[in-house]
Each structure stands twice: as C-alpha cells, then as structure tokens.
Amino acid sequence: MSQVAKRALLCCNSKARNGNFSLDEVRQILREGGIEPVDPPQEGDACGAIRALAGQVDLVILGGGDGTMNAAAEALVETGLPLAILPLGTANDLARSLGLPLDPLAAARFITKAQPQPVDLGWVNGHYYFNVASIGFSAELAGELTSEAKKRFGVFGYAVAAVRVLRRVRPFGVTIEHDGKVEKVTTIQVSVGNGRHYGGGMTVEQEAAVDDGNLDFYSLEIAHWWRLLALLPALRRGTHGKAADVRAFKTQEIRLTTRKPRPINTDGELTTHTPAHFKVMPKILRIYAPPASQRS
C-alpha cells in the first residue's frame, strides 16, 4: 500500500533577494519525496494563508529570508504547524544557525528526508523573533538597509549601509533589568539573541543555539566609533563578550528602558520600540532541520 503524501503550504516571498527563483523544480523534488505542495489562496500574505489552510496541510514551506520567517512566526505558533525553509533571502541567518543547505534545490531535497526539530523563539513586546533583537546601531542599520539595496548588493549591502550609519551613531543610556539586578549603562547597541547568527555574518555568541533555552545579551559600551571596527572580528566569531567594553550574559527574561522610545530591530525588521520586555519561549516551534548534534 503506497504511503499517503504529506501536504505542504508552499509560500514564497517575491520581494526576497532571490524571490524570483522558479519553484517548478522545487515542486518536482517535493512530489518525488512524498510531499504535495499547496499554493496559498493569494500571494503576499503568508500569515493569512497559514491560518486559512491550517487544517488542510501538514507543514509550511516558506521561501525567503529571515524577515519572511519573522513575519510568519505568529501564525506558525498559533497553528502549531512545523516550518520548512527554502533560503531565498540575503543573509539567511536562521538557515545558517540550523545548519540547513543554502541552495534552494538542496534545501528542498533536505525537507523530504528531514524531521522537524523543536526550537525556541525570542519574544519582545508581543513580537516573536528567531535570531536577534537589537536597539541602537543595528536598528538604525535596519532602517537604512532597503530591500532594493539587499537585492542589488547582497550581504555586501550590510557593509555599505553600516559605513553610512557609523558616521552618525551616538551613545545612549539604557536601564537593564534581569535576574533581580538593575544596571544603567551607556552604549551604542544592545542585542538580545535567541539564535546564533544575524546581520549577514555576525554571531550573537559563539556557543549560542536556537534551542538552548537561553537569551544571549550583549551591550557595546565603547567610547569611540572606531572601536566597533576593532571589535568586528570578534563580533563575527561571537567572542566579543570577552572584551572589557562589552557587557554580555545569558538570561531567560530581561527588560530594557530608554529615556525616549527607541526602535527595535527583530530579524532585520523594525517591529516595536522601548520600553521592551524580552522572554525566551522554549521549544515553541518545530523546524525541519538536522538534530542539534549534527549541525555544523
């Protein structure tokens, strides 16, 4: 007796850097692997499609980058449907954190053979996120980096925008409340990470994982903008927490307050502002990925 094929909602963000990638071969690979792709009722509304087809599909396959995944997180949590990723974005940091193939066709083949793994989500002011939430330099960078720049320059677009933002970045005060402590600091950026990678090549913390039950906090309390350039290699490796002018710790819940409301960048999108309440939501979602022990 032949096995009944799984049904998968297949949504692709046409505005992603590789959003014009042809899905014909992807559909063929999925069907050959026992998964029947289902098109969304209308293009451009992944959350609406997930909610509308929740009782008719077994999983959701999203094609896009980290912003695409971020936008669909709430609907995925509500419906309990597992997520599979077709990396079609600029940086694909979540896919990197999970050790997924970055080639879309290889990713499609992987989906047909993989099992969904439980992962954590970060949560801030009612918004879920996968990778990292930041206030300060990264939030200004997110506002500067347009979708057109991402499509034109790719990951290099982050560097181009960063140089422009770096010239005008100014320190600001923030009050940090966590684990029974209250600390007031002056910083150019605070970040609260759930996953490992972010920002097209940065690492939240070298041992961070998207399923470790922790948030990884860091604050760049540097005196001069050029110090950020000196820290860049450590920020890429995730070892910046060892520097004297970087505050870093793990926690499960944290509150951040600033004198004036400041925008918060979650997975590359400006979604909320301070004051901010962060929590980790352990094992709240399942993603088709290698088991933790097999991730590179």
ABEGO torsion letter per residue (X at the ends): XBBBBBBBBBBBBAABAAAABBAAAAAAAAAAAGBBBBBBABBGBAAAAAAAAAAABABBBBBEBAAAAAAAAAAAAAAGBBBBBBBABAAGAAAAAAGBBABAAAAAAAAAABBBBBBBBBBBGGBBBAABBBBEAAAAAAAABBAAAAAAAEAAAAAAAAAAAAAABBBBBBBBBBGGBBBBBBBABBBBBABABBGGGBBABAABBAAAGBBBBBBBBBABAAAAAAAAAAAAAGAAAABAABBBBBBABBBBBBABBBBBBBGGBBABBOBBBBBBBBGABBBBBBBAAABX
